[in-house]
Amino acid sequence: MPELERSDAGHAPAVLDFELANRAYFAASVSDRGDDFFDRFADRYAGSLAEQEAGVCAFYVLVGEGGSVVGRFNLYNIDGRVAELGYRVAQHASGRGVATAAVRELCRLAAARHGLRTLRAAASHQNVASRKVLTKAGFAPAGPADPAHLGGKAGTWYQRDLMLEPRL
């Protein structure tokens, strides 16, 4: 069973492998990150870890057998008790409940470890899989999302209010 782990420098090679292996799959439902993302991956990843240390974001990886990354689950734009959720799961793991289970676990960690009370996530209307994951994980539609936030695609904001649990 894959494990959700807080991202660290040691995950960088597996994260890059994950992103490269699934690039075309992801581009079918979300905007492609572009060649620059991959060309400057080491710098970008280090910058993300610095943001995590500053408390602006919290990045998690879903680690499978042999240390391979099966998914990425991120809390970003942390503002007080509210954050945005973003995630992506490898093509070979999709449709198996992996994303739903990891989003539920991240909701628990968001409350317990990060003191968050509300999570928001945007999903395009075309991204049926993400909308299903969010709904199964307890998120409810909360209004239209600006297409600029979704790579030019129309979509919906989803929101989940978290029960505050003691910090871990």
C-alpha positions in Angstrom: 0.0 0.0 0.0 1.5 3.4 -1.0 2.4 5.7 1.9 1.9 9.5 2.0 5.2 11.2 3.0 6.2 14.8 3.4 8.4 15.8 0.5 12.1 16.2 1.1 15.2 16.5 -0.9 15.6 12.8 -1.1 12.4 12.4 -3.1 13.6 14.7 -5.9 14.8 12.0 -8.3 11.6 9.9 -7.9 9.4 13.0 -8.3 11.2 13.9 -11.5 10.8 10.3 -12.8 7.1 10.5 -11.9 6.5 13.8 -13.7 8.4 12.7 -16.8 6.7 9.2 -17.0 3.2 10.8 -16.7 3.7 14.0 -18.6 1.4 13.1 -21.5 -1.2 11.6 -19.2 -1.4 14.7 -17.1 -1.5 17.0 -20.1 -4.7 15.4 -21.2 -6.5 16.8 -18.2 -4.4 19.8 -16.9 -2.1 22.3 -18.6 1.3 20.9 -19.5 4.1 22.2 -17.3 6.3 22.9 -20.3 9.9 22.0 -21.0 11.2 24.7 -18.7 9.7 22.9 -15.7 11.8 19.8 -16.5 14.9 21.7 -17.6 14.9 23.6 -14.3 13.4 20.9 -12.1 16.2 20.8 -9.5 15.9 24.5 -8.9 12.1 24.5 -8.8 12.1 21.5 -6.4 14.5 23.2 -4.1 12.4 26.3 -4.2 9.3 24.3 -3.3 11.1 22.8 -0.3 12.1 26.3 0.8 8.5 27.4 0.6 7.5 24.4 2.6 10.1 25.3 5.3 8.6 28.8 5.4 5.2 27.4 6.0 3.6 28.8 2.8 3.0 25.3 1.3 3.2 21.7 2.4 4.2 19.1 -0.2 3.6 15.4 0.1 4.4 12.4 -2.1 2.6 9.1 -2.3 5.4 6.5 -2.3 4.9 3.1 -3.6 7.1 0.0 -3.7 10.8 0.5 -4.2 10.5 4.2 -3.4 8.7 5.2 -6.6 6.4 8.2 -6.5 2.8 7.2 -7.3 1.3 10.7 -6.7 1.9 14.2 -5.5 -0.5 15.9 -3.0 0.1 19.5 -2.1 -1.3 22.2 0.2 -0.5 25.6 -1.2 -1.4 29.2 -0.7 -1.7 28.5 3.0 -3.4 31.6 4.5 -4.2 31.3 8.2 -6.5 28.3 8.5 -7.2 27.9 4.8 -5.2 26.3 2.0 -5.6 25.1 -1.6 -5.2 21.4 -2.5 -3.6 20.2 -5.6 -2.8 16.6 -6.6 -1.9 14.2 -9.4 -1.6 10.5 -9.5 0.3 8.2 -11.9 -1.7 6.8 -14.8 -1.0 3.2 -13.7 -2.5 3.9 -10.3 -5.6 5.9 -11.4 -9.0 4.4 -11.0 -8.1 2.3 -8.0 -9.1 4.7 -5.1 -5.5 5.7 -4.5 -6.2 9.4 -5.0 -9.3 9.4 -2.8 -7.5 7.6 0.0 -4.5 10.0 -0.2 -6.7 13.1 -0.3 -8.6 11.9 2.8 -5.3 11.3 4.6 -4.0 14.7 3.5 -7.2 16.3 4.9 -6.5 14.6 8.2 -2.9 15.8 8.2 -4.0 19.3 7.1 -6.0 19.7 10.3 -3.8 17.7 12.7 -0.3 18.8 11.5 -0.9 22.1 9.8 -3.8 23.5 11.9 -6.0 24.1 8.8 -9.7 24.3 9.0 -10.7 24.6 5.3 -9.3 23.2 2.1 -10.3 24.3 -1.4 -9.5 22.7 -4.7 -10.4 23.7 -8.3 -11.2 21.1 -11.0 -12.1 21.7 -14.6 -15.4 20.5 -15.9 -13.6 18.1 -18.2 -11.6 16.5 -15.3 -14.3 14.1 -14.2 -11.8 11.9 -12.3 -10.7 14.8 -10.1 -14.2 15.9 -9.5 -15.1 12.4 -8.3 -12.1 12.2 -6.0 -13.0 15.5 -4.4 -16.6 14.5 -3.9 -15.7 11.1 -2.5 -13.2 12.8 -0.1 -15.9 15.0 1.4 -15.5 18.2 -0.7 -18.6 20.0 -2.0 -18.9 22.4 -4.9 -18.4 26.0 -3.7 -18.8 28.0 -6.9 -17.2 28.6 -10.3 -13.4 28.7 -10.7 -11.8 31.3 -12.8 -10.5 29.7 -16.0 -7.2 31.5 -15.5 -6.7 29.3 -12.4 -7.3 26.1 -14.5 -5.2 26.7 -17.6 -8.1 28.5 -19.5 -10.6 25.8 -18.7 -14.0 26.3 -17.1 -14.4 24.6 -13.7 -15.6 24.6 -10.2 -14.1 25.3 -6.7 -14.7 22.5 -4.2 -14.4 23.0 -0.5 -14.1 20.8 2.6 -14.3 22.1 6.1 -12.0 20.1 8.4 -12.6 19.1 12.0 -9.6 20.6 13.8 -7.6 17.8 15.4 -4.7 18.0 17.7 -1.4 18.7 16.0 0.9 15.7 15.4 
